[in-house]
Each structure stands twice: as structure tokens, then as C-alpha cells.
């Protein structure tokens, strides 16, 4: 999935050493519903909780799935205000 498309963040509890492919299978997602460039990110390794970005429709579909969390907003992060010249801080 191209990263320009809107995405939502979902969490999933897997097993140690899990891969993005494991998460896709566990959540029954299609390859084009997952941002493979973002990948699978360990957000709480001690509890084996991972995050991935999916399409909004996929996020809604997995809502309430056992071992899954979300969907959560994934707002675009951009600078606030005009750029400052190098070396100047306000």
C-alpha cells in the first residue's frame, strides 16, 4: 500500500519474534490493506504487543477482535508555524 493513503494504527498481541506476515495472517488482512513500509513495530516487547498501519476499512473490520486493539488515529505530523532560520530558537 502506498504510504500516501490514509492509515490507522492497530495493535496486536503476538508471540516473541513475530513478523509482519504473522500479524497479517493473525488479523486476516490482505497485503494491500497493510503499510509494509511501516512494518511491525514492537510497542511493548514484554507483553508481546505490536503495532502496524492498516487501511481505515481494515481497522474497522478488526475492531473487537480478540488480541487486537484500535483502530487509533494516525494523524500526519507536520511543523507548526513558519520555519525558523538556522540557529534561531523561540
N, C-alpha and C positions, 0 to 999 in steps of 0.2 A: 504494500500500500504506500503510495507517495506520502511523504511527511507533510505536504501542504493541506491534505484533507483534515477535517476536524476529527479529533480523537477524544476519548475519555480514558481515565485511568481506572484500572480494576486491579484488585488484589486477589491472590490465590494462595492457598496453603498447599505446598507440595512436599517433597522429600529432599533431603540433602543432595546436592549435586544435580538437581533438576535442570532441564534445559527449556528453551522457548518451545521446542517441539512438544515436550511433555505437557507444558501449560496449554498449548493449542489443543492437544488431544483431550486433556482433562476437562477443559471448558467447552469442548465440541465446537471449536471455531474453524472457519475456513481461512486459508492462508491470506486471502485478500481482505480479511477483517482485522488483521494484526499489523502493527507497525514493527516490522522486523528490524529496522534501523535502530529503534529504541531498545529492542531486545527484552530480556527478562532480567529485572533488577531485584536483588535481594534487599528488602527493606527491613526485615527482622530475621536475620540468619538463625538466631537461637530458637525462634518459633517456626522457621521454615516458611516465612511469608514473603512472597514475591509480588512485584508489580509489572504490569505490561499495559501498553496502549492499544486500544481497540476502537473500532468504529462505534458511533453512538448507538446504532441499532443492535450491534453485538453486545454492548454494555447493558442495554435494556433487557436483552434476551437472557443474559446470565444472572440478572438481579435475583437474589434469593437462592441461588444455587449453593448448596452446602459446600463450605470451604472457600467460597468466593466472597469478595467484598466490592462494593461500588455499585454502579459506576460513580466516579468522582470527576468533577470538572478538571479540565486541563487547559486553563487559560494561557493565552500567548503572553510571554513575559517580554516586555519592552521597556526601554528607558523612559523615565518620566521627566518632562521638561526639556528645554533646549540643551544641546551638548555643551559642555564646558571646555574651554581651551585647555590644552595640556598644562599640568602644574597648578591649575586653579581649582580650589575646592571651596564650596559654600558653606 
